[in-house]
Amino acid sequence: YGVIEAFRQLRPEARFLELVHRLDRETSGCLVLAKKRSALVHMHEMLRREHGKSIDKTYLALLRDVWQGKKRKINAALQVNNRQSGERFVTVSSSGKPAKSIFVPERNFPEAGACLVSIKLLTGRTHQARVHAQYIEQPIAGDDRYGDRAFNRRMKLVGLKRLFLHASRLRFRHPVENKQMDIEAPLPEDLKSLLDRLS
């Protein structure tokens, strides 16, 4: 089952249940589902606007190398390409769709040659956080597609078994009740214990 099929099995009484947005397979954290078609349509309209004006999405990620300086705004357009195998591969390209992210340093792990950052997505492109991290030459730990093999091997030895990318916070206005929603998902135990080992 995919995530929506699993939720439909868990909630057979729900007449309507659809994903508002997606997370990459190995990404943990906040995920919004709609229980009404009108709410789904409204949320999709909000997602099409530049984030920060409608929906705030924040991720936590472990990147290669120690972070230098303060926060950085990345403005690099992304192009989705399809390989012969059918899998999607995204590249930075001036002919792609606009993509903006803000990387904020949270903690450096000098001995491990890594850093924890929060990434605020101002647009919602496929694999945006992962490709922007690769673009600034600090790929995300455990990323088999856009990452660094040597760094991934080092992190695996410390116990990382998946992509270190977590959708930690979502903020938006409820499409029906018009109240501000602020949803947070704590870092899962496997990622939390990895950070403990790195310190």
N, C-alpha and C positions, 0 to 999 in steps of 0.2 A: 504493500500500500504506500501511496504518497501521503503527505500530511493531511490533505483535505479528505481523502478517502477514509483515513483513520478517524478523523473527527466525525465524519458522517456515521461511521460504525458506532462511535461512542455516544452520539446524539441522534438516534434514529427518529426521535419525535420532532426534530427541527425540520420544518418544511423547506427552508432555504438556508444553505450554508455555503459560503464561497470565500476563498482567500482574497483579501484586499491587496496584498503584496506577497512577494516570495522571499525566502532566504536560500542561499546556496545550501546544498545538501549537508555539509559539515558545519555550517554556521548555527550557533545556538542563540537563544534569546527571544525577544519580543516578536510576536507575529499577530497581526490583526485579521480577524475573520468577520464577515458581515452576515447578519441573520435576516436582512431584508434587502431586496434588490435596490430599492431607493437609496439605502445607506451605502451599498456597494458603488453605485453610480456616483454618489456625492464624494465618497472617499477617493475614487479614481480621478475625479476632477481636481481634488486637492493635491493628489500625487503629481498631476501634470504641471501644476504651478511650481515655481522654484521653491524648494523646501526652505524652511525658516520663515516663509510667509504663510504657510499652511500646515505643514507637518515637519516636525523636528525629529530626525533620526540620528542617534548617536551609537557608535560601535566602540568596543574595546578591542585592541589588536596588539599582539607582540610582534615587533619588527626587528629585523637584523640591524646590528650596530647601535652604538650609543647615540642618543638624540643630541644634536648640537643646536643651541639657541632656543628661541621661543616658538610659539605656534607658527604654522605655515599654511597659507591658503594655496591650494593647488587648483589651477584653472587649465585643464588639458582635455580637449575633446576626445571622445571615445568612439571607435568604429567596431561594430560587431561583425566578425567573420565566421563563416562556417567551414569547418574542415571536411574532408571527404568522409571521415568517420561519422559526420553529423554533429559532432560536439561544437559548442560555441567557443570561440577564442576572441578576446577583445584586445585591441591595440589602441595606443594613442595615435590620433590622426587628425590633421586639420580638416579633413573632409567628414569627420565624424560628428556626433551630436555633442553640444556643449555639456561639460561635466565639471562641477566644482565641489571641492571638499576642503575641510579645515582639519589639519592634524595638530593636536594639542598634546605636548609631552606630559605624561603622568609620573613615570618612574624609570630611571636608568638602572641597568644591571651590567655594570662595567666588566665584571669577571666573566660573564656569559656572553658579552658582546651583543647585548639585546636591550630593547627598551619597550615599555608599555606606553601606548598612546590611546587617546580617544579620538575618534574620527567622526566629525559631523558632516553628513552628506547634505549638500545644498541642492543636489539634483539626484535623481534616482535611476542611474544607468546600470546595465548588467555588469556585474563584477567590478563596480566602480572603486570600492575601497581597495580591492586587491590590485587592480591595475595602476591606480594612483600611487600605491605603496611601491610597486615595482618601478614606476616612472621616476620617483625620487631616490631610487636605488637603495631602498630599505624595505625589501619584500617581507610579507607576513610569514611568520613561522608556520610550517606544516603545509604551505601552499604548493601542491604538486604541479600546478599549471603555470603559475606566474612567479614562483618562489626561487630560492637558491638551494641547490641540492646539498651543498656542504653544511649550510646553516640548518637545514631541515634534519640532516643526519645528527648534528650536534644536539638539537632539541629533542630528537627521538631518544638519544642516549640518556637524557634527563627525565624522560617519561612522557613526552608529548606524543599523543596518538592520533591527532587530527589537526585541522586548520585552527589556529588560534585567532578566531574572529567571533565576536559575541555582540549581538544587537542588545545593548544594555539599556537603552531608553528611547521611548517614543512619546512625543507630545503633539496633540492635535485637538481640534474642537469637535466634540461629538456631533455627528451629522443630523441626529434627530433631536437630542435634548439640548444642543447648543452650549454644553458646558465644557470647560477645559479638561482634557484627559491628560494625565501624566503617568505613564506606565513604565516601571523599571523591572528588569530581570537581573537578579544577582548573578555574579560570575559562577558558573557551575564548579562543582568540587574538583573535577579533574584539572581545570585551568587554574583554579585557586591554589591547589597543592603544587602545581608546577611553578607558580610564582614564588611560593614558599621555598621550594628547592633552589630556585635561582638566587634567592637572597641569602 
